[in-house]
């Protein structure tokens, strides 16, 4: 299969639910992708900016080992003082069963569903924001801002992928929101962009094809442009001082992950994209390079063996305890 086709179908199956759709659906996506015109080879932009935050991976891992015991009644009581606001990522609200792809019949589980079930059982106020994740960062940031203002409790923000960009833009646009935010955790957010998005937008035929799919999903081109390195790097440079103010004012943790190849077997639906980046020396979760996911000034957690979706939704390839992961993140945040 040509690189263009591999990349395109891999982008689509990164959407929630395709991991559950079965081989018939994946074969259907491959067939669709093979009709895409050939494009130029994937190229990688300059090295991402280094961050100045402290790495707290070992601290997180210690909490993860003992998360159930450490997150005792006292920790739950502390958490009950806050409202947890989840900001979902790109394509998180897509129902694959509504797309004309053979073999897709089931509506997927929502992102953060397991974490929200645990919060519900623990009596913790929480909300998963309802938004069109394929809309622009600017549009969605206003939804994040409104949710923070509407909360009767101090807020902890959890943003996955593009959701981290939406939440960051809300805090940049209105720094008065920081008075109500007690913590901000970003999961695999492409602060400096994704080479995958640059690849799609820089090739007109592939861009038109992807734009048509986004339109069918209820989104627009701006959402993909906002994920490019070409868009994000100037944005981060222009807002560097404000971002420094934010990370100085509240605890912020950025989580970056990557997945290495497993020889002779498919180990994630994002394997083709990940391997294209790895050939050029970039470790990634299949969508976001590790360095791009690290917000300057934030404390950093770097984890191996996890692809882009497994932190928020089940995977048919990777076994991972998302509730334990969430508890360990909160304990690490409380320790800031």
N, C-alpha and C positions, 0 to 999 in steps of 0.2 A: 504494500500500500504506500502511496506517495506521502511525503511528510505533511503536505497540506491537509490531506484527508485525515491522516492520523491525528493531527493537531485539532482539526475542527470537531471530529466526533468525540475526542477526549474532552474538549471544552464543554460540549453538551452534556456528556454523562457526568460532569462534575456537579450538575444540578441535583438537588435532593431527589431521591426516589429512583434514579436510574440504577443505583447499586442494588435495588430490589426488583428491577424490572425483568431480569432473567436474560438468558443468552439470546433469545429471539429478538428482544428489544435492542441489545447491543449489536447484533448482526444487522438489524434494520438501520441503525445509526451509521454503521460502517458503510452500508450501501448508499445512504444519502450523502455521506461525506465524499465518497469516491466520485460523485458527480461535480464536486467543487473544482473550479479551474485551478491549475497549478500556480503556485506563487513562488516568490523568491525565498531562498533559504532563511531559516530563523537566524537572526543576529542578536547579539547581546550588547546592551548599552554599557557605558562606562561603569566602573565599580561604584557601588552604593556608598553613601556617606557613613562613616563610622559613628557610633553613638558614644556618649560619655556616661551612660548610666551604669550602675553596678550589676554584675551578673549574680543572680540569686538562684541559679538552677539547683545547686546542692541543697539549699534550704528548702526549696519546693519538694525535691525528691524525698527529703526526710519527712516532711509533712505527708507526702503521698503514701509512704510506707505505713504510717500510723494514722491515716486520715480519720478513720471511723472512731478510734479511741480519742484522738486529739480534739475532734469536733464534738465535744460533750455538751451537756445541757447548758453550761455556762456560755459556750461559744454560740449555741443556738439563740440563747437569750440576748446576746450581744447583737447577733444578726437581725433579730426581730425589731431592732430599733431603726433599721434601714428599709428602703425599698430597692429591690434589685430590678434594674431595667436592662433587658436584653435587646440589643440592636442587631438584627440578623443581617447576613451578607448577601452578596450578589446571587441572584436566581433562587434565593431561599423560599420565596413564595410561589414558585412555579409548581403547577400540578402536571407532571409529565403525561398523565392519562388524557389530557386535553389536546395534546399535540399529535399530529398524524404520523406516529411512529409505531410500526408493528410490534406487538408484544407488550406494550405498556398499558396496564389496566388498573393498577393499584395506585391510590393516592399515598404518597410517602409520609412517614412521620415528620412532624414539625421539628425544625432545628431547636435545640435546647429543651426538648420535651422531657427528657429524663431529669434534667436539672430542675425544671419547673415542678415536676411531680414531687421531687424531694422537698422543695421549698414549700409546696402546698401542705405536705404532711407535717412539716416543721412549723407551720404557722407564720411563715415569712411572707410579707407583702412583696409581690413581684408582678412584672408585666413584660410580655414579649411584644414589642412595638409592631403594629400593623401598618405596613407601608409597601409600596411597590419598590422592591429592592432593585429593580432595573431602571429606576429613575436616577437623576443626577445627585451627586453629593449635596449640592446646595438645596435641592428640593427636600431631600430626606433629613437634612440637618434641622430644618424647621420643625419637623415632627419630633425629633429628639429633644429640641429645646422646649417645645410645648409640654412634653411628658415630664421633663424635669421640673418645670414651673408648677405643673398640676399636682405634683406629689406633696402629700402632707408630711412626709418623712424625708430625712436626708437620703440621698441616692447613691447607689453603687452602680456604675455603668459597666456592662459587659458587651463588647462589640466584637463580632466575628467578621473577618475578611473586610469587605467594603463597609460593613457596619461600623468598624473602627474608624474609618475615614469620615463617615456620616457624623459619628459622635464627636470626633475631634473638631470637625468644622463647626459644630454647634457651640463648643467651648471657645473656639477662636472668635466666632462671630459675636458672642455675648459672654464676656468674662464674669459678669455678675452671676452667671449660673454656678460658678465655682463655690459660691456661698452655700449651695445646697448639695454639692457633689462631694462625697467623702472618699471616693476611690474610683479608679478607672482601669479596667483590665481589657487589653486588646489581644485577640486571638488571630494570628496569621493574617494580619492586616497589611496590605501593600502600600505602606506609607510613601515609599519611593517608587512605586509602580511595579507592574509585572511585565516582563519581556513578552509574555504571551499576548497581552493586550496590544502592545506595540506592533507585534507581528501581524495581528489581525487588522488593525486600523491602517497599517502602512501598505497593505495589499488590497487594491480597490475591489477586485472580484470577490475575495474572501470577506472583505469588510461589508460589501453589499449583501452577501449571503448571511453573514452573522447578524447584520442589522435587520434583515427580514425575519429571522428567527426571534430576535429580541422584540420586534414589533408584535409578532404573533403571541408573545408572552406578556404583552401589555407594557413593555418598556420603551426605551429610546436609545439613540446612539450615544447621547451624552454620558450615560452610565458606563459604557465601555471606554470612552475617551478619558473619563476620570480615573480609570485604572491604569493608564499608560505611564511609562517612565517619562515620556515627553511632557505629560501634563503634571505629574506629581513632583518631579524634581524642582521645577520653578516654584511650585506651590509651597514646598517645604522650605525652600530658600527664602521666599518672601515672608513666611510666617515663623521663621526660626526664633525670633525674639519672643513672640507670643507663646509659642510652644514651650520655650524655656520657663516662662512665667507660670504656665499651667503645671508643668512637672515639678516646679518648686512649691506650688501652692497646695497640691493634693497628691496622695500616693498614686503612682501610675506604674503598672506592670505590663510589659509587652511579652507575648509568647510567640516564639518562632519554632517551626518544626521542619523536619526533612525526612525523607524516606529514601534509603539506599536500595539498589536493585537486589533482587533475589534471583540468582542465576537459574534459568530454565523454567520459570513459572511466572504467571501473572500475579502480582502482589498488590495491585491497586488499580482501579479504573483509570487513574491519572498517570499510570506508568509511562505511556508513550511521550507525554509532554515532559514529565520529569526527566526521562532519559535524554531527550533532546537538549535540555538545559545542562544536564550533568556532563554531557560530552564537551561542553564549552566551559566546564569548571565551575558551574553554579549549582550549589546544593539548594533544593527547594522541596516544598510539599506537593509539587505537581502543578502549582499555580503561582505561588509567591516565593521568591528567593528568601533565604534565611535573613540576609542583611537588610532586605527591604522591609521586613516585618518588625524591625526594631526601632521604636520611636526614640529620637534623641532625648536624653534626660530621664527616660523611664528606666526602672529596674528591669532586668532582662532574664527571661527563662528560655533556654534552648533545649529542645527535646528531639531525639531521633526516633525513627520508626513509625511516625505518624504522618498521614497524608492530609490534604487540605480540609476534608470533610469530617474526619473521624472524631474530632474534638467536640462536634456539635450534633452528630447524627450517626446511627449505626452503619457499619461497613460489613460487606459480605467477606472481606479479605482480612481485616484487621480487628482483632479483639482488643477492646479498650473500655475501661470503666470510667464513663464520663462523670458520674456523680462523685466518685472518689477524686477524680481530677479537679472537679469544681470545688470540693471541700478543701483540697490542698491549696488551690489558688486563693481562696478566701482566707485561709490561715496565713498564707504568705503575705497577703494584703494587710491583714490585721497586724502583722508584725512590723509593718513599715513605721 
